[in-house]
Amino acid sequence: MKVVVCLITTLCLLLSGCASKIRSEVTAFHQWPSAMAEKTFSFSQKEGEPTGLERVNYENLIRTELVKQGLREAGDGQQAALSVSFNATVSAKDVRVIETVLVDSWYGTPWYGPGYYSPFWAGWPGYSPFYGPFGPGMPVAREQERRYTVFYRELRLKITDALAGQPVYEVTVRSEGKDGNLARIMPYLVRSAFAEFPGKSGTPRIVEMKIDDKP
């Protein structure tokens, strides 16, 4: 019984630890000049891309990271040296998994072997704390179906030399998980895009971030 409890406790801790982080694959390609401090930037948007307050919020997240890199936003009427564009998407996929599990041959409950104590059996006639009410059930392998939805979150961001028309930084951030709310995930995608900026060009890397109430 103690062994079972320990295993269950350990599993719960592992699951809670996984749920508290977002893991993203980040791939950046760049030709980032060394003398980029104090360069100005502005946001550009392709025709047909979403507009509105949601996009403004995402621009604010990106703006914060660009300022951390020593850049500054161009003022009204000022020609920016860099043009920043981005696109964020979420897609869903239903996953069906067939698992083989061991169940008790008498009661259809998960089988843990002789010695497993179940409070449900405790009040039955003939109960034994070692073998259940009437003796140990034999384990039987059965197939069990499990369904869940996985969300694929992606951010693509590009910084272009506005005068030359050539990209100087392109990054793709991909992650997957149970949360399909882009507004909630976007802060972590943006921060991952600028982690170790500009990073090694063309080399995918994994970025993990702790999920908190105020990212």
Secondary structure, 3 states (H helix, E strand, C coil): CHHHHHHHHHHHHHHHHHHCEEEEEEEEEECCCCCCCCCEEEECCCCCCCCCHHHHHHHHHHHHHHHHCCCEECCCCCCCCEEEEEEEEEEEEEEEEEEEEEEECCCCCECCCCCCCCHHHCCCCCCECCCECCCCCCEEEEEEEEEEEEEEEEEEEEEEECCCCEEEEEEEEEEEECCCCHHHHHHHHHHHHCCCCCCCCCCCEEEEEECCCCC
